[in-house]
Amino acid sequence: MKYFPSLTLPMLALFMGISCSSDNGEMKVTHPPYFDLISYFKQEAQFLQKKNPLILKTVGKNEQREQKKLRLGDWQREFELFSSSDINKPDWLQSYRIDSADGKLSYRAKAPRLRTKQITIYKDPKGTVRHIQILNGEKNWLYESSERLDYFPDSLYEIEKEQSIRIIGRNNYIITGRIL
């Protein structure tokens, strides 16, 4: 095999440039086409972190419930399920149908394989968000789950999850945070 020193450096630079040009092969979306859940809940978390309100938190599994009054130390973590339902990914740009009417904006999944099935944002006449509802679901031969996430700014958040694992059975979970 013949060695070409004049081509080695340019080829090496080309391969390094290709391998470093993207983050795990994903393009970044600079202007989200859909409602930006990540930014919205980051802003809400920062606001609530500063306000440091007392909340009445209820956590439950099946029929068991536990309730406590407390102050949360990490609102970003508390809103993680909401933020992880973001649909602004390059591969999903044409995957949701948008419906809008009278202060209600909905995104519905066109394909059943998508985890986030629907996001509905309710706004008042001034355009302020009053309620966000997210429906998620996954299903395969071993596992099935559905989630309903509701957020009412400066008032209440609720996460309801139903999970069925073939060997273990069905469980229902609920987390409610009422801001006092």
N, C-alpha and C positions, 0 to 999 in steps of 0.2 A: 504494500500500500504506500502510495506516495504522500508525503507530508507537504502541505502548502502553508507556510508560516504567514504569508500575507493575508490569507483568508481566515486564519484561526481567531484573531482578535475580533474582526467584524461579526463572525458567526457566533462567537461567545456572547458578544454584546446583544445580538439579535435574540438569542435564546433566553438570555437573562431578562431582556425587556419584555418578551412575550410572557414569561413565567411570572413576572412581577406586575404586569399591567392591570390585573384585576384582582379583586378580593374573593378568592375561592371560585372564580369563574362567574360571579354575579355582578351585574351592572348595578350601579347605584341610581335610584330614582331621585332626581333633584327637585322636581315639583310634583308632589303626590297627586295623582289624578282622582283619588278617592279621599274621603275624610281622613285626616292624619291622626289616628288613634294614639300613636307613640308620642307625638308632640303634645297632644291634648292632655293625656294622662301624666306626662312629665310635668307640665305646667300645673295641673291640679295637685300633684304630689308636692311640688315646691310650695304652692300656696298653703296647703294643709300642714306641711312641715313647719312653716313659719307661724301659722295660727295655733297649732298644737291643741286642737280641740279634744275634749273628753268624748269618748264614744262608748256606746253600749254595743258590745260585740257578742254575737251568738254564733256558736259553732256546733254543728250537729252531724251525726251519722245515723242513718235510719231513724229510729224513734228516740235516740238519746240526744239531749241538748245540754249545752253548758253556756252560761251567760256571765259576762264580766264587764265592768266599767273600767276603762283604761285609756291611756294616751299612747298612740302608736309612735314608735321611734323611726320607722322607715316606710313612708307612704308609697314610695316608688315600688317597693317589694309587694305592698298590699295590692297595688294596681297591676301587678305583673300579668295576670290572666287577661285583663282588659287589653293591655298593650300588645300581648302576644297574639291577639286576634287581628292585628294589622293586615290589611289586604293590599298594601302598596308595594308589591314585589313585581319586578319586571316581567316575570313569567305569567302574572295574573292580570295584566293590563286590560285584557278583553274578556276576563272570566266572570265579571259581575255585571248584572243588569241594574241600572240606576233608575229609580222612580222618585219623583219629587212632587209634592202637593201640599199646600196649606201648612207650612211649617214642619213637614215631615219629609225626611230624606232617607231612602232605603237603598241598600245594596244587597242584591240576592245572587247567590252563586248560580252560575249556569251549569256547572258540572258537579255531580254528586261526590266526586273524589276530594273536593276542597273541604278542609276542616271547618273554616268559617263559612257557615251557610247563609247568614243574614246579619246585617248591621242596620239598625234603624236609629236615626237621630231626630229627636223632636226639639224644635226651637220655638221661642216665643216670637211675637211680631217684630221685635227689635233684632232678631237673629241670635239671641243668646241661647246656648244649649240648656235645655231643661231636663232632658232624659236621653240616655243612650241605652239601647238594648242590643245585645249580641247573642246570636244563637250559633253554637258550635256543635259539631258531631263527627264521630269517627266510627267506622264499622269494618270489621274483617271477620274471618272465620273463628277467631279466638276471643275477640274483644269488641265491645260496643259501648260507646259513651255519648252522652249528650249534655250540653251545658247551656244554661241561660244566665247571662250576666246583665244586671241592671245597675245603672248609675244615675242618681239624681244629685247634681252638684250641690255641695254644701249641706246635704241632708241625709242621704242613704245610699249604700251600695249593697248589692246582694248577688251571691253566686250560688246557683243550684246546679248540682251535677248528679246525673244518674249514670251508673257504671255497671256493666254486666261482663263478668269474665267467665268463660265457659266452665272452668273447673271450680272456681270460688263461689260464683253466684252473683246476685244483684245487690248493689248498695246505693243508697242515696246520701248525698252530702249537701250541707247548706252552710253558708257563711253570710251573716248579715252584720253590717256595721251601720248603726244609727248615730249620726253626729248630733251630739247634745248641745 
